Amino acid sequence: MNNSQVSLPEFRPENNATGSEETPSAVRSFLLSRGSSAIADKGFSGLMLLCALSIFGIVALIASQLVVRSQLSLAKFGLSFFFRSAWDPPNGDFGAVPFLYGTVVSSFLALLLAVPLAVGVAIFLTEMCPRVLRAPLAFLTELLAAIPSVIYGLWAVFVLVPLMKDYVNPVLKSSLGWTGLFDGPNLGLGMLTAGVILAIMILPVISSLTREVMSAVPHSQREAVLALGATRWEMIRMGVLRNARIGIVGSIILGLGRALGETMAVTMVIGNDPHIYKSLMMPANTMASVIANEFSEASDDMHLSALVEIGLALFIVTIIVNAFARLLVWAVTRGAPARVH
């Protein structure tokens, strides 16, 4: 029996290579026609580096101008400026203690009111909110951060101040007046009102960042705690809050930085009195509000220099607080974006 032979077509790879060289693709044609891109790449890298360095340049320029403009006050009072309580522009006697006190107390009141509510909102949105409501509620919470401070101030003047004067302050005065913290005339304006409006303003900042760090906690942590028989609250407390506590502290400190530098809303409701009172219902002043009130009406160079020195102190404190808060948030999230499930 003769074996049949089947002839196979000869494969010539050089034919394919030759064909591909004869008809290059559109992308390859573009890359070949544009020439070398080394110059363009170096130019683009230099431009991006210049944009990044410009941020440092702007901060350095602001700091240097604050130092230069406050030389008169620094030369006359030195560091004692931050330990003196006098504020007498006609006689050239200045001290920052009343404004430091007002800034610290109003910010502390804001944190005292805002932190529990903000953490509660973040827990609800992350762990307990129905899926259909999570995105709308998260959007509305973050929308509060976009409202201009002057709008908050107007709302406080027309709504919050009468509310505090007619309802809140009388109750506090009658029940806790013996402490001395809620004593004095009921004006509606004052330290307590400023603390309330600041709490409303920093609420979305703390809530959004807390939600971000809680979303960064791996789901395996939640599942492991639930597998051990924990309830939902125990899972949130041990599996979520414990792992996110550093980031939550960072979000609180970042909210503190926002409260320290707030100007317009606080100026409109704090009463603007450069004295220290024990009662939270009395008028007060902050570093930001005294600058906004008196900078355009500074009577002489020493008055202007003292205001600039207060601005320098506020600038340094704000940078330190915000940098520390961002570091704590990054320590938990490692740059992971927030997730709305």
Secondary structure, DSSP 8 states (H G I E B T S, - for coil): ------------HHHHHHHHHHS--HHHHHHHHS---HHHHHHHHHHHHHHHHHHHHHHHHHHHHHHHHTHHHHHHHGGGGGG---EEGGGTEE-SHHHHHHHHHHHHHHHHHHHHHHHHHHHIIIIIS-HHHHHHHHHHHHHGGGS-HHHHHHHIIIIIHHHIIIIIHHHHHHHHGGGSTT-S---S-SHHHHHHHHHHHHHHHHHHHHHHHHHTS-HHHHHHHHHTT--HHHHIIIIIIHHHHHHHHHHHHHHHHHHHH--HHHHHHSB---S--S-TTS-B--HHHHHHHHGGG--SHHHHHHHHHHHHHHHHHHHHHHHHHHHHHHHHHTT------
